[in-house]
Amino acid sequence: MSTAVATPVPTRPGTLSRSVVLAALAAGLIALIAAGFFVGSGNYTIADAWGALWGRGDATTLEVIRNSRVPRTLLAAVVGAALGAAGAIMQGLTRNPLADPGILGVNAGAYFAMIVGALAFGIASTTGYVASAMVGAFLAATLVYFVGSRGASGASPAKLVLAGVAAGSIFAGVGFGLTMIDPKTFDAIRSWQVGTLDGRGWPQLDIVWIPVFIGLLAALLLIPYLNGLALGDDRARALGVPVGRVRLAGFVIVTVLCGAATGALGPITFIGLMVPHAVRMLFGPDNKWLIPTTMLVGPIVMVGSDLIARIATPNELPVGMITAFIGAPVLIYLVRRKGVSDS
């Protein structure tokens, strides 16, 4: 008579260990932000950068450190938090592990709206770009969800991804065509095409942080309802969750976060895909931990990617290239997982 051997059941970290991990992540983010102040183009020593932070040094050094590196690094952190939280919300709303503002065409829709705003209305300011990007993000998210949820199987991961990729390709192609038709629009919008932090500073940060802060605060208020949606629409309704209003509120929050991020930097992909999955590996699916932690891990990935972009080549790379280089293998891995491909 054989004796069955019990298979160990994987456990998630307890509350205390989760708090320790959160503290470590916060410390890591602070360290990366500090590194962002000291690393970049120009032959400046740590002593030069430190002095410039306190107002000491020549005018060129002060300009590079205080008006370029500092706001650029802080903007990367703000955008990372926005995209990480937006990805977690989208995955919660659609119960789709592949949901991501970039993959589902939301960022492309936001960027397309920026092009239309510049071409049709002469928009050339960060404020105008952010406003038009929010409109485009909402319309793109609505379109993709509507198309991807048609049919008997509803909004399956594969259908939403296909709808998102198709919509994103259309938005990108038409938008690129519009910029080719009008050289003035191309000149005005080209620094937003690839998703870059180069040339961004205090004006962009001053405009973007307010809508992102509001969006992140609203995301925290949405957490109990997202946990209810995770049980399925019918069970969520039985628990008193207003499913329709929660989805609408979620899409509005995603619109604000993605619109602000895209309006500031241009389309940045894969942050909203990578970050929630990394956090789930640490903390599990509970949105009480998931969404706040994405607001820490998103900035870590974004600031880290920007640091790589600064030192990878003699000429800085767009940060969007770095996030795509990191995120593409993650997407391939997720698509190949049995649980994702069969859901």
N, C-alpha and C positions, 0 to 999 in steps of 0.2 A: 504494500500500500504506500503510494508515494505521498510525500508531503508538499502541499502547494507553497510556493514561495511568494510572499506578498511583494507586489511591485510598488516601489516608492512612489508616492503621489507628489508631484511638484508643488511647492508651496510658494506663495507670494511673501514678500517681506512684510513683517509686522509693522504696526504704526511707528514704533520707535525707530526701527531700521529705515523705514521710509523717510522719517524726519532727518535721519543722518544723511541719507542719499540726497535729499533736497538741500540740506546745508552744504554738502560737497558740491552739488551742481551750482548753487549760488556762489560759492567761493571760486569755482572754476570760471564762471561767467565774469566775475569781478576781475580775475586775473587776466582773462582774454581782453576785456575792455581796457585794462591798464596797458597791456601789450600793444593794443591798437593805437595808443597815444605815442608810443615810442618806436613803432616799426612803420616803415614806409619809404617813399622815394626821398631822395636828398641825403647828403652825407652829414646827418645830424647824430651826435652822440647821445647817449642816455642823459648825460649831464645837460646837454643843450636843450633836450626836450623837457627835462624836469624844470629847468629854469624858465623856459617859455610858458609852462603851465602856470607859473606864478608871476608872469609878466616881465621876466628878465630876458634880455637878449635883443638882437637887432630886429628891425622891422620885418625882414624876410623870414627869419626863424619864427617870430611870433605869428606871422600870417600862415605859415605852413602847419605849425603845431596847433595853435588855438582856433584857427578858422578853417582848417582843412581836416587834419587827423581827428581832432576831438569830435566835431559834429558828425563826421563821416562814420566814426565808430559807434557813436550813440544812435545814429540813424539806422545802422545795420542791426543793432540790438532791437530797436523798435519794430523794424520791418520783420525781423525773425520771429518776434513774439506774435505779430499779427498773422503771419502766414502759418506758423505752427498751430496756433489756436484755431484758425480758419479751417485747416485740414482736419483737425480733430472734430470740429463741429459738423463739417460736411460728412465725415465718416459716420458720425452718430445719427445725423438726420436721415441718411440714405441706407444705413446699416450696410455700407459698402466699404470693404477694407482698401479698395483702390481709389476711393474718392480723394481728390486733390485739386486745389484751385487751378493748377497748371494743366494737369491731365484732362480735367473735365472742361477745359476751354474757358474757364472764368477769367483767368489772367489775360488770355488772348482777346476775349470780349472787351475787357477793360481797356486794353491797349488800342483796340480798334475804335472804341468810342473816343479815345484821346485824339486819334488821327482825324476822325470826323469832326470833332470839336475844333481842331486847329484849322482844318480845311474849310469848313462851312461857316464857322463863327469867329475865326481869327484868334482863337485861344492860344496864348503863348506864355502863360504864367503857371507856376506850380499849383496855385489854388484852382485855376480853371482845369488843369489836367486831373487833379484829384477828384473834382466834382464830376467831370465827364467820365472818368474811370469808374466811379461808383455806379453811375447809371449803366454803363456797359457791363460791369460785373453782374449786376442784378439781372439784366436782360439775358445775358449768356447763361447764368445759372438756371433761370426759369426755363429757357429754351431747351437746354440739355436734359433737365429733369423731365420736362414734358415729353420730349421725344424718346428718351430712354425708358420711360415708364409705360409706354404703349404696349399693348399685347397682354396675353394671358399670364405671362411670368412676371409682369410688373417690372419694377426698377431693379433688375438683376445687375450684378457688378459688370459682367461682360457688356451688356447693352449700354449701360451708362458710360463705360470707358469708350466704346465705339462711338457713341453719340458725341462725347466730349472731344475725342480726337478729331472727328469729322468737323464739328463746329469750330474747334480751335484752328484747324487747317484753313477752313473757309475764311474765318476772321483774319488770320495772318496773311493769307494770299490776297484778299481784297484790300486789306490795309496797306500791304506793300505796293500793290498796284496804284492805289491812290497817291502814295508818296512819290511814285515815279511820274505820275501825271503832273503833279505840282511840285517843282523843285523847292519852292519856298517852304512848303509844308515839310518836305524831306529834311531841309536844313534845320527847321524848328524842332523836329521830333526825333532826329537820328540818335541823339544821345540817350534816348529812352528805348531804342530798339532791342538792345542786347541784354538789358538788365545790368546796370553798372552803378557803382558808388563814386566813380571818378567825377570830380567836379561838383559833387553834392556837398552842401554845407548847412549853415544855420537856417537859411530861408526855407529849405525843404523840411528840416527837422521841426521848425517852429509851426509849420502848417500841419504836418502829418501826425505829430504826437497826440494832439487833442482827439481827433476821430479814432485813433487806435486805442487810446486810453478808454474812451467811451465804449468802443466795441469789446475790449477785453473785460471791462466791468460787466457789460450786458451778458457776455459769454459765461461769466461766473454765476450770474443769476439764472441761467438756462440749465445749469448742471442737473438739478433734480428731474427736470422734464426729459432730458436726454437719457438719463438712466431708465426712465419709464419707457421711452421709445425703444430701448434696446430689447425689451420683452416682446415687441411686436405691436402693431397698431391696435389690435383688438384688446389685448391685455392692458395696454396703456390707457385706452378709453375706459376700461373697467376700473382702473385705478384713479380715474378722474383727470387724466392728462388731456388737455385740449389739443389733439394731434395737429389739426390744421393750423391753429394759431401758433403752435410751437414751431412747425416747419416754416411758416412765414417769418416769424421772428428770427429763426436761425438763418434763413436766407438773407434777411436784412443785415444781420450781424456780419455774415460772410462778405456781403457786398461792401460794407463799410471797411472791414479789415483789408480785403483784397484791393478795393478801389484805392484806399490810401497808400498801400504798399506799392501798387503798380504805378500810381500817379507820381510817386516819389522816385522810383528807381527804374521803372519799366517792368516787363514780365520776368518774374523769377520763378523757376519751376522746381518741383520735387521737395521743397522744404515741407510743404503741407502733407506730403506722403511719408517722408522719412521719419519726421519727428514723432508723430503719434505712434507709429509702430515701434520705434525705439523705446518710447515711454511705456507702452503696453508690455514690452518684454521685462521692464523693471517693476512695474506696479500693477499690472493687470488691467482689465477693461473698465474699472469703476471711474466714471467721469469726475467724481469728487477729487481724485488724484490726477487723472489723466489730463484734464484741461489746464489746471494750474501749472502742472509740470511742463506741459508743452510751451508755456509762456517763459520758462527758463531754458529749456533745451533748444527751442527755436532760435533765440538769440545766440546761444553757444555755437550752433551750426553756422549761423549767418556770419557772426563776427569771425569765427575760425576760417570760414571760406574766404572772407575778405582779406584776412591776413595772408592766406595762401596766394590769393590773387595779387597781392602787393609784392610778394617776394619770389613768385614762380619764375618770372622772366624779367629781364632788364626793363621792359615796358610792361606796365601793369595790365593784367587780364581783367575782363569784365567778370564780376562776381557771379553773374548768371551762368557763365561757362563752367565755373567750379562746381556750383550746385548741381548742374546737369551732369557733369562728369561723375560726381559722387552718387547722384540719385538714380541714374539709368540702371546700374547693376541692381540696385534695391528693387526697382520696378520689375526687372526680369525675374528676380528671386521670388517676389510676391506672386507674380502671374503663374509661375511654375509650381507654386505650392498647391497641393491637392485641395485644400480647404477653400482656397480662393477661386481656383479655376472651375470647381464644380458647384459653387454656390449660386 
